[in-house]
Amino acid sequence: MKKPEKEIKQAVKEHYGKAISRKGCCCGPPPEEIADRVEDYLALASGYTPDELSVLPSGVTSFGCGNPVALMSVKEGDVVLDLGSGAGLDLILASKKVGDRGRVIGLDMTPEMVEACRKNLEKTGVANAEVRQGEMEDMPVGDGEVDWIISNCVINLSPDKEKVFAEAYRVLKPGGQMMISDIVSYNLPEDVRESVSAWVGCIAGAVEETDYLKMMREAGFDDVKIVEKRTYSCADLGDHSESECGCSCREGMEDDVPVKSYADKVASVKVYARKPL
Ligand SMILES: C[S@@+](CC[C@H](N)C(=O)[O-])C[C@H]1O[C@@H](n2cnc3c(N)ncnc32)[C@H](O)[C@@H]1O
């Protein structure tokens, strides 16, 4: 992407600021039978179970690409940081796992998301969670403050991923662990890479799988490994035109690209890493 980092971040902020107040999935309204619980529909598609969703109040929707909380082996009393916490779904689930002696911290740069998340935490009555407004490239979190970092479909949106991994390393305790759900790519075409619309939609900023893992190792992490992977087809990417695979998912932004140009070239991965002791 040739656009300056500041412009990309502004576009991301605007997109997610609007997304939190919109109901429906990207290519049109949700099926009628689940129209009043669209957040469940989106969350089920990301890999949450009906049991997990049953504890959530209405409005706690998922913008994620997986369920990182399900895969982390957090202990009671741990401190968990969620990068790009959105509406707070993973924060609420993690807060139950760490119990009363633990803490969860959400971090998000979009004011509308932070506000929605605070309301959702309040509605759920979660006492051990807070959300901080800030950027993951410069985290408002102390050195060695947390035991676990989770993140769900967020790091791909950063124009400076090396900085994100360096910050993640700084704020983790020695021996601290990460479970990240994110998007990686395989030979994405140049026009997709240059589309701001595809960037805010978690596609254009997705780096090659090998580069992603390399960046984490270079930041100092050990045991870096992919523990789950799902390559996205046209249908998975929300193409409801069935045969054409031409429908795009982004609200008609002018540099939009058709789904077929990136279908089967992006995957949702769950990546584990550990800071050495
Ligand atoms: C695709 S949404 C995912 C939200 C949430 N993790 C979920 O699973 O529903 C991306 C979120 O990351 C936030 N975000 C994007 N770039 C960020 C950055 N550089 N620093 C902090 N938050 C960021 C956005 O505001 C948005 O809430």
Ligand as a Chemical Component Dictionary entry (heavy atoms), coordinates in Angstrom:
data_LIG
# 
_chem_comp.id                   LIG 
_chem_comp.type                 NON-POLYMER 
_chem_comp.pdbx_formal_charge   0 
_chem_comp.three_letter_code    LIG 
# 
loop_
_chem_comp_atom.comp_id 
_chem_comp_atom.atom_id 
_chem_comp_atom.alt_atom_id 
_chem_comp_atom.type_symbol 
_chem_comp_atom.charge 
_chem_comp_atom.model_Cartn_x 
_chem_comp_atom.model_Cartn_y 
_chem_comp_atom.model_Cartn_z 
_chem_comp_atom.pdbx_ordinal 
LIG C1  C1  C 0  -12.115 -6.200 12.502 1  
LIG S1  S1  S 1  -12.431 -5.326 13.974 2  
LIG C2  C2  C 0  -12.267 -6.623 15.189 3  
LIG C3  C3  C 0  -12.880 -6.256 16.524 4  
LIG C4  C4  C 0  -12.884 -7.353 17.568 5  
LIG N1  N1  N 0  -11.565 -7.856 17.817 6  
LIG C5  C5  C 0  -13.824 -8.482 17.174 7  
LIG O1  O1  O 0  -13.355 -9.635 17.056 8  
LIG O2  O2  O -1 -15.006 -8.236 17.013 9  
LIG C6  C6  C 0  -10.943 -4.401 14.187 10 
LIG C7  C7  C 0  -10.904 -3.535 15.437 11 
LIG O3  O3  O 0  -9.550  -3.110 15.628 12 
LIG C8  C8  C 0  -9.505  -1.731 15.909 13 
LIG N2  N2  N 0  -8.190  -1.252 15.420 14 
LIG C9  C9  C 0  -7.757  -1.238 14.150 15 
LIG N3  N3  N 0  -6.487  -0.779 14.074 16 
LIG C10 C10 C 0  -6.120  -0.500 15.352 17 
LIG C11 C11 C 0  -4.922  0.007  15.935 18 
LIG N4  N4  N 0  -3.871  0.331  15.180 19 
LIG N5  N5  N 0  -4.871  0.145  17.285 20 
LIG C12 C12 C 0  -5.949  -0.173 18.048 21 
LIG N6  N6  N 0  -7.117  -0.629 17.551 22 
LIG C13 C13 C 0  -7.206  -0.808 16.214 23 
LIG C14 C14 C 0  -10.711 -1.163 15.175 24 
LIG O4  O4  O 0  -11.121 0.051  15.749 25 
LIG C15 C15 C 0  -11.744 -2.268 15.346 26 
LIG O5  O5  O 0  -12.481 -2.119 16.529 27 
# 
loop_
_chem_comp_bond.comp_id 
_chem_comp_bond.atom_id_1 
_chem_comp_bond.atom_id_2 
_chem_comp_bond.value_order 
_chem_comp_bond.pdbx_ordinal 
LIG C1  S1  SING 1  
LIG S1  C2  SING 2  
LIG S1  C6  SING 3  
LIG C2  C3  SING 4  
LIG C3  C4  SING 5  
LIG C4  N1  SING 6  
LIG C4  C5  SING 7  
LIG C5  O1  DOUB 8  
LIG C5  O2  SING 9  
LIG C6  C7  SING 10 
LIG C7  O3  SING 11 
LIG C7  C15 SING 12 
LIG O3  C8  SING 13 
LIG C8  N2  SING 14 
LIG C8  C14 SING 15 
LIG N2  C9  SING 16 
LIG N2  C13 SING 17 
LIG C9  N3  DOUB 18 
LIG N3  C10 SING 19 
LIG C10 C11 SING 20 
LIG C10 C13 DOUB 21 
LIG C11 N4  SING 22 
LIG C11 N5  DOUB 23 
LIG N5  C12 SING 24 
LIG C12 N6  DOUB 25 
LIG N6  C13 SING 26 
LIG C14 O4  SING 27 
LIG C14 C15 SING 28 
LIG C15 O5  SING 29 
# 
